[in-house]
Amino acid sequence: MIEESKQPGGAGLLIPAASFVIIVAGMRVAAPILVSMLLSVFIAVISGPPLFWLQRKGVPKPLAFVIVIAAVIAIGMILAVLVGTSLDDFSRALPVYQERIKEQASALLAWLGRLGIDVSDRGLLEAFDPGAAMNLVARILTGLGGALTNAFLILLTVIFILLEASSFPGKLRATLADPQRSFQTIDTFINNVQRYMAIKTIASLATGITIAVWLAILGVDYPLLWGTLAFLLNYVPNIGSILAAVPAVLLALLQLGAGPALLATLGYLVVNVVIGNMIEPRIMGRGLGLSTLVVFLSLVFWGWVLGPVGMLLSVPLTMTLKIALDSNEDTRWIAVLLGPEVPVEAISHALPKNPNREPPEEGPPS
């Protein structure tokens, strides 16, 4: 009789944990290539719905494909020309802005000292450096610009993904054991991802345009740069709006004074409340959301693994994982844990059904 060897509980978790560490380490090493691939998939997912819409309207497939690719190239060139110039000017002026921020912070600490509030200026400025917000913006945009230096590789990958998109369902049907059931799950997953990305992109575009126009009216320098930053960071809910607002508000304070800085803050607040908390959830639905804790942890994790571009793609990546988990009955409970606060009834519906559980016994009739 062969005795079964039982591994202790800790050893059973060791192999998955070691595998996770190896995968993350490999992703960090391959970050330059992986970022380009993820950007390609991101652009392809956004470009897919317009391509299929043109085909449904009767536009021939080659012509629809050319129109979509031409639009992607045009948008990329416009962003590169308009934002690139502002980013270069801002990067050159960054040390001056940082020094002025430190001077104003030192003046504020001196004023507090005269009021009898003793604060260590050196320790406070080292722990809470206002110039770090400016530096973070420069690093995020520089990292995105560095990733876009592989624009030709990204464009080629987007082209091949879109070319394969129409034939991919047929390949899945040919390879899956149960095509009808499996393809229904995959189709639901793909449709939800495309819907999420389309709505999020439109909302982010509206946010970026509104912020850029408002800052231009106020007279803040580099409004296109701050509008682009608001567009990019709007993919990161809650936290992204704060990260996008801090450097623009600081610049408005340095350049124009407290009044325009307060108006800039009010503009960010109104835009994010109206678009982010009212319009977007109403269109998208509460089911397509993430908890604030998950957003923050994904921002830290993907930013550490993939760098500044990973921070921008952190929530779309995590949201894609959540949609994939939500598409399966057995893993839907994990998607509920990743999502925002939901009623208890919704959680009970998300729990996996146990077919082996016997129904409760009925009592004797009264």
Secondary structure in CASP SS format (residue, H / E / C, confidence):
PFRMAT SS
TARGET T0000
AUTHOR 0000-0000-0000
METHOD secondary structure of the structure
MODEL  1
M C 1.00
I C 1.00
E C 1.00
E C 1.00
S C 1.00
K C 1.00
Q C 1.00
P C 1.00
G H 1.00
G H 1.00
A H 1.00
G H 1.00
L H 1.00
L H 1.00
I H 1.00
P H 1.00
A H 1.00
A H 1.00
S H 1.00
F H 1.00
V H 1.00
I H 1.00
I H 1.00
V H 1.00
A H 1.00
G H 1.00
M H 1.00
R H 1.00
V H 1.00
A C 1.00
A H 1.00
P H 1.00
I H 1.00
L H 1.00
V H 1.00
S H 1.00
M H 1.00
L H 1.00
L H 1.00
S H 1.00
V H 1.00
F H 1.00
I H 1.00
A H 1.00
V H 1.00
I H 1.00
S H 1.00
G H 1.00
P H 1.00
P H 1.00
L H 1.00
F H 1.00
W H 1.00
L H 1.00
Q H 1.00
R H 1.00
K C 1.00
G C 1.00
V C 1.00
P C 1.00
K H 1.00
P H 1.00
L H 1.00
A H 1.00
F H 1.00
V H 1.00
I H 1.00
V H 1.00
I H 1.00
A H 1.00
A H 1.00
V H 1.00
I H 1.00
A H 1.00
I H 1.00
G H 1.00
M H 1.00
I H 1.00
L H 1.00
A H 1.00
V H 1.00
L H 1.00
V H 1.00
G H 1.00
T H 1.00
S H 1.00
L H 1.00
D H 1.00
D H 1.00
F H 1.00
S H 1.00
R H 1.00
A H 1.00
L H 1.00
P H 1.00
V H 1.00
Y H 1.00
Q H 1.00
E H 1.00
R H 1.00
I H 1.00
K H 1.00
E H 1.00
Q H 1.00
A H 1.00
S H 1.00
A H 1.00
L H 1.00
L H 1.00
A H 1.00
W H 1.00
L H 1.00
G H 1.00
R H 1.00
L C 1.00
G C 1.00
I C 1.00
D C 1.00
V C 1.00
S C 1.00
D H 1.00
R H 1.00
G H 1.00
L H 1.00
L H 1.00
E H 1.00
A H 1.00
F C 1.00
D C 1.00
P C 1.00
G H 1.00
A H 1.00
A H 1.00
M H 1.00
N H 1.00
L H 1.00
V H 1.00
A H 1.00
R H 1.00
I H 1.00
L H 1.00
T H 1.00
G H 1.00
L H 1.00
G H 1.00
G H 1.00
A H 1.00
L H 1.00
T H 1.00
N H 1.00
A H 1.00
F H 1.00
L H 1.00
I H 1.00
L H 1.00
L H 1.00
T H 1.00
V H 1.00
I H 1.00
F H 1.00
I H 1.00
L H 1.00
L H 1.00
E H 1.00
A H 1.00
S C 1.00
S C 1.00
F H 1.00
P H 1.00
G H 1.00
K H 1.00
L H 1.00
R H 1.00
A H 1.00
T H 1.00
L C 1.00
A C 1.00
D C 1.00
P H 1.00
Q H 1.00
R H 1.00
S H 1.00
F H 1.00
Q H 1.00
T H 1.00
I H 1.00
D H 1.00
T H 1.00
F H 1.00
I H 1.00
N H 1.00
N H 1.00
V H 1.00
Q H 1.00
R H 1.00
Y H 1.00
M H 1.00
A H 1.00
I H 1.00
K H 1.00
T H 1.00
I H 1.00
A H 1.00
S H 1.00
L H 1.00
A H 1.00
T H 1.00
G H 1.00
I H 1.00
T H 1.00
I H 1.00
A H 1.00
V H 1.00
W H 1.00
L H 1.00
A H 1.00
I H 1.00
L H 1.00
G C 1.00
V C 1.00
D C 1.00
Y C 1.00
P H 1.00
L H 1.00
L H 1.00
W H 1.00
G H 1.00
T H 1.00
L H 1.00
A H 1.00
F H 1.00
L H 1.00
L H 1.00
N C 1.00
Y C 1.00
V C 1.00
P C 1.00
N C 1.00
I H 1.00
G H 1.00
S H 1.00
I H 1.00
L H 1.00
A H 1.00
A H 1.00
V H 1.00
P H 1.00
A H 1.00
V H 1.00
L H 1.00
L H 1.00
A H 1.00
L H 1.00
L H 1.00
Q H 1.00
L H 1.00
G C 1.00
A H 1.00
G H 1.00
P H 1.00
A H 1.00
L H 1.00
L H 1.00
A H 1.00
T H 1.00
L H 1.00
G H 1.00
Y H 1.00
L H 1.00
V H 1.00
V H 1.00
N H 1.00
V H 1.00
V H 1.00
I H 1.00
G H 1.00
N H 1.00
M H 1.00
I H 1.00
E H 1.00
P H 1.00
R H 1.00
I H 1.00
M H 1.00
G C 1.00
R C 1.00
G C 1.00
L C 1.00
G C 1.00
L C 1.00
S C 1.00
T H 1.00
L H 1.00
V H 1.00
V H 1.00
F H 1.00
L H 1.00
S H 1.00
L H 1.00
V H 1.00
F H 1.00
W H 1.00
G H 1.00
W H 1.00
V H 1.00
L H 1.00
G C 1.00
P H 1.00
V H 1.00
G H 1.00
M H 1.00
L H 1.00
L H 1.00
S H 1.00
V H 1.00
P H 1.00
L H 1.00
T H 1.00
M H 1.00
T H 1.00
L H 1.00
K H 1.00
I H 1.00
A H 1.00
L H 1.00
D H 1.00
S C 1.00
N C 1.00
E H 1.00
D H 1.00
T H 1.00
R H 1.00
W H 1.00
I H 1.00
A H 1.00
V H 1.00
L H 1.00
L H 1.00
G C 1.00
P C 1.00
E C 1.00
V C 1.00
P C 1.00
V H 1.00
E H 1.00
A H 1.00
I H 1.00
S H 1.00
H H 1.00
A H 1.00
L C 1.00
P C 1.00
K C 1.00
N C 1.00
P C 1.00
N C 1.00
R C 1.00
E C 1.00
P C 1.00
P C 1.00
E C 1.00
E C 1.00
G C 1.00
P C 1.00
P C 1.00
S C 1.00
END
